[in-house]
Amino acid sequence: MRHRFFKVVVLGFIMIGCGGPENKPLTESDMEQTALNDVAELYRVYVAQYKKPPTKLADFLPMEQMSPTGLAAITKGEIVVRFGATLPSTDEGPGKGPGDEVLAYQKKVPESGGQVLMLNRTIKPMSSEEFKAAKLAGTSSSDATAKKPK
C-alpha cells in the first residue's frame, strides 16, 4: 500500500514538473496578442476613468504599471493606436458592441498582415488587403506614417 501511494505521489510531482500546454514557452504571436490585450485594457481604463477617449500617447503614461507590455509596444512603435475613438463599451469583457473599426494594430499589418485590435476590444487576424479596406477608428494615430481614416 505504501509503495502504491509513493508511486502516485511521485507521478503527481512529475506531471506538475513537466507542465502542460499552459507552461509552454511564449511565441512571438503570444507576445503580440498580450501587447494588444494590454493596449485594449489601457484604452478601456482610460475611457472609464476620464469619461473621454485618449488623444495622445501621454494620456496612457500614468497607467504604465497596469499594462507595461502594451505601453512599451506603443512607445516603441510596434503597435499603432487610433486615438480619439469612442469605445462601444467599457465593461471588463471585450466583444460588446460593434467591432467593425480598427482601434490598434501591429505596425507590420498594412504591409504583411497580422493581429488587429477592433473597437469592441476583440483581436483578430487581418491580411494587408483586409486592413487596407477596413475602417479605422478615431481621429488620429500614434504613428505619423499611418493610413488616414476614411
N, C-alpha and C positions, 0 to 999 in steps of 0.2 A: 504494500500500500504506500509506504514512504517513497519507494522507488518511482511509482507512477506519479505521485504528487510532485516529486522533484522534476520529472520529465515535463510535466505540464507547466511548471513554473519556468523552467529553462526555455521551453518552446515559446512561452509568452514573452520573455525578455528578448529572445531572438527576433520575434516578429516585430516588437516595438523598436528594437535597434535597427533593423533593416529598413523600417519605414515602408510606406506605400506610396501611391501616386502623389499624395499630398506633401511628401518630403522630397520630391524630385527637384533638381536644380531649376532655377528660373530661366526661361528662354528669353530671347530678345522681344518676342511677341508678348510674353507675360509682363515684361517691364514696361513696354509701350502701353499695354492695357492698364497697368497700375497708374502710370502717369496720367492717362486720360481720365481714369476714375478720380484721381486726386484733383484734376482740373475741374471736373464736374462738381466735386464737393466744395472746392474753393468758391466757385461761381454761386452754388446754391446757398452756402452760408452767408456770403456777402449780400446777396439779394434778400435773404431772410432777415439779416441783421439791419441793413440800411434802407430796406424798402425801395431800392432802386438798383438797376444793373451797374456793374463796374464799367468804367470808361477808359481805364488805363492800367498797365501792369502795377503801378504803385499802389493801386487800391487793394491788391492782394498781399502786399508786403507784411501788414500786421498779422496775417494768418499763416505765416510761414511754418510755424511749429505744427499746425494742424495737418498740412498737406505738403511737406517739403519736396516730395518727388515731383508733384505737379508744378509747383512754383519753380523748381530748378529747371524743368523741361521747358517752361515758357521763357525763363530768363536766358537760357542757352539757345533759344530759337528752335528747339526740337519740336515744339508744339506751337501752333499758331492759334490764338484765341480771337474770337469775334466779340469785341466789346460793345456794350450798349444794347444787348439783346435781352428782351423780357422773357423770363422763363415761364412756361405754362403752369408749373407747379414747383413749390419749394419743399414739398414733402420729402422725407428721407429717401424713400424708394424712387428710383428712376422709372421712366416709362409712362408717366401720367401726362396726358395732354398730347397735342400734336408734336410729331418729331420729324417734320419734313424739311427742316432747315439745319444747316451745319453750324454748330456752336464753336467747335475747335477741331483741329486735325493735325496729324503729323506733318511736318514740313515737306516730306517726300511725296505726299499724296497727289498734288497736282501733276507731278511728272510720272510717278510709278505706282500710284495707288497705295492703300494702307488703311489703317484704322481711323475712323471719324467719330467724333462725339456729336450727337444730334441735340437739338434744342430741348428735347424731353429727357436728356442726360443718358440716353442709351448709346451704346457703342456698336458700330457695325463696320464691316469692311466695305471699301468702295474702290473701284478701279479709277484710273485717272480720267477716263471718259465719263463715268458716272459723276465724279466730283465736278468736272467742268460743267455738267448740266445741272448740278444741284444748286439750290438757293442757299445763300449764305445769310445767317442771322446777323443781327446787329448793324452798327453803323460805322465801325472802324475795326482795325486789325492790330494785333501785336507785331505783325510783320509788315514792314513798309512795302515789300515787294509782292504782297499777297494780292490775289484777284479782287477786283472791286465788286461790291454787291450788285445784284441785278435789280 
